[in-house]
Amino acid sequence: MTVTDTLLTALATVLPEAVPDRDSIAGGETVLDCPPEHLLDAFRALTESGSTVHLSAITALPADSGTLLLYHLWIDSGLTLCVHCPRNEAPSLTPLLPAASWYEREAHDMLGIRFIGHPNLEPLLLAAEWSGPPPLARQEKTDA
Amino acid sequence: MPEITLPVGPQHPLIKEPISILLDLQGEYVTSARVEIGYVHRGLEQLLQRRSYTQGVAVVERICGICSHAHTTAYCQAVELLLGLEIPDRAQAIRALLCELERLHSHLLWLGVLAEAIGFTTIFMYAWREREQILDVMEMISGGRIAHGANVIGGVREDLSPDQVEATEDRLTKLQQQLSVFTDLVDRDKSFHQRTHGIGLLPLELVYAYGVVGPMARASGATLDVRRAAPYGAYRHLEVPAAISSEADVWARAWTRVQEMSHSIALCKEIIRHLPEGDLALRVPRRIAPAKAVSRVEAPRGELLYYVESDGGEMPARVHVRTPTLPTLLVMEKMLPGLQTGDIAAVVAGADLCMACADR
């Protein structure tokens, strides 16, 4: 089963250039690229399409420049919105969808991503006194 | 009346794992709640990036002491997706059998914890007695009670002998008979009803808004069950019944799980009666070409998601784990306000929290 055409049509109004990709992530996921500035509009379009949007997880991973955020959704089938954040910051989804709250806090913990508009971006898993760099962020190599 | 803050945890007798719940109380009533986690964070996602794919199976198995097999199933399935492998039918069946046995022992454990929290020690003893029987079966099949070591990338490690099949079926039949104790409890027991009915309401809108999954969500009317929505492995050939309630309270969570236990027994019997012949595992390469995979399985507490990325080396470039307890913990901040202090134990124990899963 793939994401219904209705959803893709709804998303096409917000993300006209995005091409649904069914090969880059194995496991039946449909992948759509989404610029960070259109993320909230994309979620609004999905919820307004009348479907139940289930946010399964947000995977954050370091990219060549900045960070990559993968919003894994379940709307009758798997849909992943792929958001490249060159400046290591992204708009917070929490005010729209509270389910994002802890996933964003965890991504902030582990990769130092700033989620603009998050009501409480405190450490979730790391201790409050943690002073090191974000554990999963790509470390710059220094000449020792 | 002045408002006081009651810290519950991080160490407390309610559940056996550390979690901090800060409750603001106005007299006997909770006005607001804050949940803090991370007390058993072990940095396992980072560790997985420094271990081979094969070693990773042992790491993910130790994320949780209750749903360890669900973790290895989701992880192995993700790595097999990276490799484009379809594991043998017999391996898929043995994996699913252990998944359902694990669901049985997890639900029995949960029922015992809830019963103890509401002062119903007899049910606690009965539930955990039956759970031991299931752990014995899992030990007989895999050699391990908690960490089963049953899954390997490409299949399963151990085969099922005809004697084991017979013994498993025998134990399941006995458990099916004992299950009437628990169905009577949720259907008829007056004191159980009084402690659980209308307590800890979780409306369906909150389930959707907070992304709650598993029996917790199904007790509020949500339908998502990965085994039904996106069948994987042996579930592609099995009919998984739905156990959905609209009562949305602690009682409904008990009803849903008791129904699911009955379904799990039937599924286990179905699997072992039609156990396919064939190999147990495929040989897999040590290095995996660059690829990405998302794997979802239905763990006892709900949808468990693994994201695994390979970069051509012997170790994964990234493994991300989203466990079903996380959204439940988040929505607790909405469920607890308005409760009387005497009901907090029923709601927290009834949420089936697993901190080791949540913290990783």
Interface residues (C-beta under 8 A of the other chain):
Chain A: M1 S24 I25 A26 G27 G28 E29 T52 V53 H54 L55 S56 A57 T59 A60 L61 L70 H72 W74 D76 S77 G78 T80 L97 P98 A99 S101 W102 Y103 M110 P123 L124 L125 L126 A127 P135 L136
Chain B: I37 G38 H41 G43 E45 Q46 A78 L81 L82 G84 Y208 A209 Y210 G211 V213 L224 A229 A230 A291 K292 A293 V294 S295 R296 E303 L305 Y307 E309 A317 R318 H320 R322 L326 P327 L329 L330 D359 R360
